[in-house]
Amino acid sequence: MQSGRFNTRFSVKRPAKVADGFGGFTETESNPVNFWGYFTEKKGIVSGQDGLLIHKVTTEVVVRKNTGDLIFTTDFIQFEGDTTRNFRIGRKYDSTQDYYTTLELIET
């Protein structure tokens, strides 16, 4: 089996409510899926906001379709081992004859 061009490992962070033991709930993050994908940076925008320069990067990640079905558009994506860069999913669509899913990510 060949892995193809999948060169970057990602992890999915999903908000989850768990019982706090006192009759209420607290929100935490679950990690339902780790996956390999092909990562490319598409465009970056530098803008000024409140006197600060903000750099927003739009990236694209191609994953296998079975893995893409496990990822929701409300999830957050992180590089495996790098917790400083968080991405949210802007768009998700099937590509290349339904064998792959493409995720357009926006850095938060």
C-alpha positions, 0 to 999 in steps of 0.5 A: 500500500502506498500512502501517496502524497499525504505528508502532514499529520493533523488532529481534530478538536471537537467541543464536547459537554461532560458532566461536572459531577455537581449536576451541571456540565462543563465544556472540554475538547475531545480528540475523535480523529487523527489523520494524514492529509496533503497540506497546501497554503492557498492565500494569505491576507494581512490586514490592520485591525485596532492598530495590530496587523493580522495575518489570515492564512487560507489553506487546503487539506486533501484527505481520504473520503472515509476520513473526511466523513468523520470530520464535521464543519464545526470541528477545529484542526491542528497540526499534530504536535503544534498547538499554536496554530488552530484552523477552522473549516471554511468549506468541505467538499468531495473531490477527485471522483469521490475518492478524496475530501477537500477541506478549506481551512482558515487560521484562527 
